[in-house]
Amino acid sequence: MDTKFARRTERIGRTTCSYWRAGKCNRNPCRFVHIETPSPPAACGYGNTAYSYGKIPHSSSENTPKYGSKKVLLRDNGDRGDAIRVAKAFKKSSPRICKYWINNNCVHGEQCMYLYSWFRGDGFSTVTKLQEHKKVITGIALPVGSDKLYSGSTDGTVRIWDCHTGQCAKVINLGAEVASLISEGSWIFVGLQNAVKAWNIQTMSEFTLDGPKGRVRAMTVGNNTLFAGAEDGVIFAWRGSSKADSPFELVASLTGHTKAVVCLAVWHMDTLQCTMTLNDHTDAVTSLICWDQYLLSSSSDRTIKVWACIEAGSLEVIYTHTEENGVVSLFGMPDAEGKPILFSSCRDNSVHMYELPSFSERGRLFAKKDVALIELGPGGLFFTGDESGLLMVWKWLEVPKVASS
């Protein structure tokens, strides 16, 4: 990976020259330290090549975060305003990643108060970065039994990645924004403007499913039925067909929503009728997931709500968790020990990780921009895609086994 780490100098009482870091120091000799900061070797494929991150936050003279208080002592060196900054910070509950570090141009090094890491927490790590998409990643799929990872983006392309090398094996230019992408069996479904593209990766056949109006931003498969939510609020449902011209037949158009469908859940799968309407969020609902016997929903109103079925058969909110920012999406998966972990992607370019059912914080993932997609892979892998087009590969770390005496 091309990520760079700041390294503490071994010279006691001396500071790395901030002008040298910026490539501007013209003093020889210079009273401050000039020292290179090496970068770790690049990771190839999805192997276990993840780095370990340092748990010590860095200090900086820039833009103090709104969370966590701190005390800073300044001692002027009398040299063009350079100062030795001794920072003592209380433990911060939500540190930020350095926005300059992610672009490899932070000049503060060890004095930067923001994190030099793509994550905070333990039990997981990064594997590699796939960064050829130019715009928002809207779909990630790793079909069962395939060694290829598929990703779609609003840059109008679907990219096919080789899971062994981590390289892009093929680019499919669709000439229109990819609004969603999922896989089911040997099929890849791509949501576009006014249509869904269906590709069979075994037979290499391709079909176009017409009917939706506007962008197809949400899709799911249940009860052998493909559901696609369109921008006009209508959900289209296709089932398998024996017709020669297409293996899919439109069986229903589900109406009720008045604006774009962005997530799908809670329709009666046999009758394809709306069984209830949930009205507890005060802003747009951004994600729905089912966990055990509960439904979890997120919203731009900065809340995650846990719904449970009561005796009367209706769903009611039994717990509300509040974030500092609006929630982009939710995703759930088990960690290496099988504990259920909820991922909450928020409008602060980070993904908050919580252990369920306690909602105790497990860690945090960081990104260049808001993370729109999270997807689970085999062998402890999982993937995140952000609005800059960066696709990150992560891995749950196996818990070391303790030998019995």
N, C-alpha and C positions, 0 to 999 in steps of 0.2 A: 504494500500500500504506500502511497506517496504522502501519507500523513507525517508531519514533522512534530518533534517533541522538543520542548525547551529543556535544557539540562543545567543543573546548578553548577556554578564554578567552584573549584576546590580551593581557590585562593581566598583566604579569610580576610575580611575587611576591604575587599575590592569589588567593584561593580562592573558588569559588562557595559561597554560603551554604547549608549543608545544611538549616537551618530554613526558608529561603525555598523550597527545593525541596519540602519537605513541607507548604508552605502555612501555616507557623506563625511566621514571623519578624514581630515587631512593632516593630523598630527602624528609626528614620528620622532621621539616616542610619545605615546599617549598614556596618560595617568590611569586610564581605565583599561579593562581587559578586553582584548580582541580574541574571540574563541569561536570556532565553527560549531554549528548545531547539526549533528548528523541526522539523517532520516532513515527509518528502518527499511529493509528490503521490501519490494512489492510482493503482494500475495497473488498467487495464480489459482484460478479455479475456486472451488468451494471447500478446500481442505481446511484442516484445523490450524490455520496460520494466523489466528487472531492475536492482537497485542494485548498486553495487560496495561491498564491505565493507572496513573498515579492518583491517589486519593487526596493529595494536598492541593487545595485550590491556589491559584496564582493571584498576585496582586497587580494592579494597574492604576494609572492616573486618569483613566478615561471613564466617563459615564458610570457613576456608581449605581448598582442595581437598586431597585426599590425595595427588595426584600433583604432582610438581615442588616443589622447595624454594625458599624465598625469604628475603630479609633485609628487615626493615622498620624504618625509623628514625622515631621519633615526637618531634615537638617541640610541647609544649603552648603554646597561645596565651593561656592564662589566661582564656578566654571560654567559660564554661558547658561546659567539657570539649572544645570544638572543638580539633582538632589537624591540623596539616599532615602528611600521611602521604607520605613519600617511599619508594616501593617499588621495589626492584630484584629482579626475578624471573629465574630461569633459564628457559630455553625449556621450556615445558610440552608434553608429548607428547599430552595429552588434556584440553584446557581445557573448562570447562562453560559453557553459556549461562546468563545471569542469569535466574532463574525469576521475578523481579519485573519485569524488562524486558519479558518476553514478555506480561505483563499490563498494561504501560504504567504501572507504579507504582514503579519503582526510584528512590530518592531520592539515590543516590550518584553518578549521572552518571559523569564521567570518572574518578572515584576507585573505581568498582566494579571489582573484580578479575576479574569474570566477563565473558564475551563479550557484546557488544551486536550479535549477528548470528545469523542462522538457519543459518549454515554457516561452515566454515573450510576453505580450500583455493582452488584456481583452476581455470579451465576450465569453470566452471558457475556458475549464479546462480539466484536465485528470480525467478519471474514474478508470481505472485499467490497469495493465500490464499483458499480457499473454506471457510467456516466456519459452515455452517448445520446440520450434523449435531450431535446432542446426545450421542452415545455412540460406541463403538468403530467405526471404519470397517473393514469386513470384505471389501470387494470394490471394485475400480476397473476399469472397462472402457471402451475407446474403440474401438467397432466400425470395421472398415476401411470407408472411404468415407463415414462418418458425421461430421457436425459437432456431435455431442452426446457428452458424457462422462457415463457412468453410474457412480453410487457407491451402495453399500449399507452399512447400519449396523445395529448392534444396537438402535438407537432405533426399529426397525420400519419404516423408510422406505427407498425407493430414490429418489434424487434424480437428475434429468436436467439437466445443465448445458449452456448454450450456449457453444460454444468461441470464438465471436467476441466476445461481451460479458462472459463470465465470470460471468453471472448464472444462478441456478437457474430453469430454464424450466418444470419440473414436479416435483411431489412425489407419489409413489405410496405410500400408507399400506397396509401389508400386514397390520397387526394382529399381527405376530409378528416376533421377531428375525431379521434377515438374517444368516445365518452365513457365507455365501460368495456371490460373484458373479463370473461370467466371461462372455466373449462369444466366439462362433465364427461367422464369416460374418454372416448377418443375424439370428442368434439371440442372445438374452440369457438366461443361465441363472442362477437365483437359488436358493441353497440355504436351505431353511427347516427348521422342525421337522417331521420325518416326511415330507418331500416336496421336490421340486424344481419350481420354476415355470419354464416355458419361454415366452419372448415372441419373436415374429417382428416386428422393427421395420419390415419392408417391408409385410407383409400385415396387421399389427396383430392377429394371432391369438395366442391364449394357451392353454397346455396345462399340466396338472398331472401330474407323474410321481410316482406313489406307490410305496411299498415300503420306503424307508429308515426305520430306527428311531432316533429322536433327531435332533439337529441335524446337518445336512449341512455339515460344516466345510471340506471340500476337494473341488474338482472340477477336471477337466482333460478335454481332448478329444484323442484320438489314434486313428489308423487309422479315421476316421469313426465313432468310438464315444465317447459321453459317459460318463465315469466319475465317480461321486459317492461319496465316503467318508463313512460315517455314524458317529454317536456310539457305536454298539454294536460297531464294528470291522469291519463288513461293507462291501465296496465293490460298488456296483451299476453295471451296464453297460447302456446303451441304444444301439441302432443305428437308422438310418433305416428307416421302415416305409411301406408303401403303403396301410395301413388308413385308412379314412375318419375314424374317431374320434380317431386320434392319429398324428402322423408319426414317433413313436418307439416302439420295441419293446424290452422288457427281454430281454436275451439271456444274462445271467449274473449271479450273485451270488458275489463272490469272498470267501472266508473265510480266516482265519488270524490276523488281529489279535485281541487280547483286550481292547483299549481303543480309544478314539476315534481315527479316522483324521484326521490334521491336514495331511498332504501326500501326494502321489501320485507314484510312479515305480517302475521296475524290476519290471514284470510282462510276461510274454511276450504280445505284442500279438495274435498269431494264435490261440494256444491258450487265452489268458486264464487261464493257470496261473502260480502262484508258482514262479519258477525258482531263487530262493535267498533266504536270510534273512541279513541283515547285523546282526551283534551286536558292536559295538565301543564304542558310546556307553554311558555309565553313568547317563544320565537320559533324559527324554523327548526324542525326535527332533522338531524343530520345523520343519525345511524340507529339501527335496531339490531340487537343480537339476543339469542335465547341461551340461557345458562341454567342447567338443571331444570327446575320447575318455574323459573323466573324469566321475565322479559326485561332487558335493559335498554333504555333509550337515552340518546344524547341530543343536545340542542345548542343552538347559538345563544341561548339564554344562560349559558355557563353552567348548566346542571346535567347530571347523570341521574336518571330516575330508575329505581328498581320496582317492577310491577309484579304482583302476585295475584293468583286467582283466589277469590273468596268463595264462601259457600253459595252465594247467589249465582256464581258462574261468571261474574264480571271481573275485570282486572282493576286493581287499585294500587296506588303508589304506597309502598311500605317503607321506602327509604329514599332520600334525596342527597346526593353528593354534589357539592358546589366547587367548581374550578375557578381560578382567577381570570380565565379567558374563555371565550366560546369554544365549544368542542367540535372538532372537524369530523371525527369518526371514532368508532369503538371496534375493538377486536378482542377475542378471548382465546387463550390457548394454555395448555399445561406447561410447567417448567420441567427441568430434567428429573425432578423428584415427584412429578405428577400433581403439584399444587396448581390450582386454577389461578391464572394471572389475567387481569383485565388491562388492556392497553387503551389509553385515552389520549388521542391526538388532539392537541389544543392549538389555539391561535397565537402561540408564542414560539413557534418553530420547534416544539418538543413533544415527545410522547411520554405521558405519565404512566407508570406501571404500578398496579395495585394487586395485592393478594386478596382474593375473595374467600369468605364473605366479609372480612373485617375492613376492607378498603385501606389497609396499612400500606404505606408506600414502599415498593420494592426497588425502584430505580427510575431512571429517566433516560430516554434516548433523545439525541439532538439532531437537527437537520438544517440545511441551508434555508429552507422555507418550510411552510406547513406540510406535514405528512398527510397525504390524502389516502394512501393505501397501505394496508398491512396484510400479509398473506403468510400462511403456514406452509412449510416444506417438510420433506422427509428427514429423518436422522437428526432431529433437533434444530434444523435450519428454519429461519423465518426471514421475511423480506419486508422492507419498507420502501415506499416510493414517495418523493416529495414534489412540491410544485415547481421546483427548479429543473426537474427531469432526472435527479439523482436517484438511483436504485441501490439501496444498501442491502448486503447479505449479512445476516447475524446468525449466531449459533448459541444454543443453550449448552453450558459446560456440564459435563458429567460430574457427579459428586464422587470424590475419591472414596473407595471402599476401605474400611478399616479392617485389617487382618485380625482374625480371632486368635486368641492366645491358646 
